[in-house]
């Protein structure tokens, strides 16, 4: 039954993104189906958002459909199978779809002109969820244009290296937590070493996966990137001396692997351009691994190791001496960082901290931004009793928001309304400050993996105190984020005019006009 449901979801999605011929790539992260789209005009945004399984859509370097954790991992294989099955018919289907949507666009324009010439009876109607969603989409498009800078595009590519690793980080993190419980309670001692091996195996080789993905992302041969990165975790490096110090296996970690693979890609590309074709298969991989390997051993491992140590030391010192202030800033700025595309720079830092300490102390603080959004959305719900459309959107998006999927609330509610987005960030700031304060007092709460947020982060929590204490610290942070986000939005999220406009009852002629607009759109799309 579950497979049928996932297949049905995939089948509903495919025609709304322009069919198989319009899909150039398929991938997924924790919550989103990420699609490469050939012709953006063939994608039907509103129809996608109307599907029950879709929590929202985000347009970035790929077209991203938010399905939520768990669901996206099951729908993606079904979607890929449908794309592959429809590839043979893509040419004909694309031509027919293009003609249909051209007619539909003309009908949309005609309907818009007709609506524009109608009396302004809609002026007193409240802003609907569709209108706010359109406003949010416009804000998102403008932000995307601002984010298309070389630095931010580079950070996005760095994020693409680590995102595919998140499922393994989560799985191993949960197993490590379970193993910790068994150890603390003295239960099943014979199973503890086996679980430790399962939980630690991936982390011991994560540098290899980072190298592989780095080479793949930057246009090199993935296995060569992995081969160079594997040098870092090889036990034999303990016999190598660099800068007067004996190297340690794993020194430099993911940062060293990232640098080594980037170097390998550049060397490989140079070889492809200059080595004769007859010798390429022998010379290029040999030179690539040899040169980048030597630089890694006698330079990158030491330098990256020092940088990684500095990151861990700085994070520990910052939260130990100024945890409340640091948490307040990180929690409050988390969402703006996401909108600016700068949050991707934190991913290697999270991974480095997990490598060094077993958990990242930054993620629970940053997760408070989602708590602020939930609190703000609840306040909007209670402050706008006359706006049924927006209240319906909030009711449908809240469960996902509680689990850490914030896009529907951000782009469908708080950001288009303006001031509630700021008050939501205030909730995140106070929640982050609360978690940071506990860290300053000596109780650190961290996460053994990156990706999940909200309630979904509970199974991955770990700290320097007992598990129960760590859970309480994180839960208190969430409660503070919810409460401050709610109160700040309820009392300061709207001025009197905004409340009057958003709560206004629809004009008697407004509903027929909306129905006419919907009828025009339906007719334009062929029924």
HUZITA-V26629 format. One record per residue. SS is DSSP state (A for helix, B for strand, O for the rest). Layout:
{{SS} {SS}}
//
This chain:
{{O} {A} {A} {A} {A} {A} {A} {A} {A} {A} {A} {A} {A} {A} {A} {A} {O} {O} {O} {A} {A} {A} {B} {B} {B} {B} {B} {B} {O} {O} {O} {B} {B} {B} {B} {B} {B} {O} {O} {A} {A} {A} {O} {O} {A} {A} {A} {A} {A} {A} {O} {O} {O} {O} {O} {B} {B} {B} {B} {O} {O} {O} {B} {B} {B} {B} {O} {O} {O} {O} {A} {A} {A} {A} {A} {A} {A} {A} {A} {A} {A} {A} {A} {A} {A} {O} {A} {A} {A} {A} {A} {A} {A} {A} {A} {A} {A} {A} {A} {A} {A} {A} {A} {A} {A} {A} {A} {A} {A} {A} {A} {A} {A} {A} {A} {A} {A} {O} {O} {O} {O} {O} {O} {O} {O} {O} {O} {O} {A} {A} {A} {A} {A} {A} {A} {A} {A} {A} {A} {A} {A} {A} {A} {A} {A} {A} {O} {O} {O} {A} {A} {A} {A} {A} {A} {A} {A} {A} {A} {A} {A} {A} {A} {O} {O} {A} {A} {A} {A} {A} {A} {A} {A} {A} {A} {A} {A} {A} {A} {A} {A} {A} {A} {A} {A} {O} {O} {O} {A} {A} {A} {A} {A} {A} {A} {A} {A} {A} {A} {A} {A} {A} {A} {A} {O} {A} {A} {A} {A} {A} {A} {A} {A} {A} {A} {A} {A} {O} {O} {O} {O} {A} {A} {A} {A} {A} {A} {A} {A} {A} {A} {A} {A} {O} {A} {A} {A} {A} {A} {O} {B} {B} {O} {O} {B} {B} {O} {O} {O} {O} {O} {O} {A} {A} {A} {A} {A} {A} {A} {A} {A} {A} {A} {A} {A} {A} {A} {A} {A} {A} {A} {A} {A} {A} {O} {O} {A} {A} {A} {A} {A} {A} {A} {A} {A} {A} {A} {A} {A} {A} {A} {A} {A} {A} {A} {A} {A} {A} {A} {A} {A} {A} {A} {A} {A} {A} {A} {A} {A} {A} {A} {A} {A} {A} {A} {A} {A} {A} {A} {A} {A} {A} {A} {A} {A} {A} {A} {A} {A} {A} {A} {A} {A} {A} {A} {A} {A} {A} {A} {A} {O} {A} {A} {A} {A} {A} {A} {A} {A} {A} {A} {A} {A} {A} {A} {A} {A} {O} {O} {B} {A} {A} {A} {A} {A} {A} {O} {A} {A} {A} {A} {A} {A} {A} {A} {A} {A} {A} {A} {A} {A} {A} {A} {O} {O} {O} {O} {A} {A} {A} {A} {A} {A} {A} {A} {A} {A} {A} {A} {A} {A} {A} {O} {O} {O} {O} {A} {A} {A} {A} {A} {A} {A} {A} {A} {A} {A} {O} {A} {A} {A} {A} {A} {A} {A} {A} {A} {A} {A} {A} {A} {A} {A} {A} {A} {A} {A} {A} {A} {A} {O} {O} {O} {O} {B} {B} {B} {O} {O} {O} {O} {O} {O} {A} {A} {A} {A} {A} {A} {A} {B} {B} {B} {O} {O} {O} {A} {A} {A} {A} {A} {A} {A} {A} {A} {A} {A} {A} {A} {A} {A} {A} {A} {A} {A} {A} {A} {A} {A} {A} {A} {A} {O} {O} {O} {A} {A} {A} {A} {A} {A} {A} {A} {O} {O} {O} {O} {O} {O} {A} {A} {A} {A} {A} {A} {A} {A} {A} {A} {A} {A} {A} {A} {A} {O} {O} {O}}
//
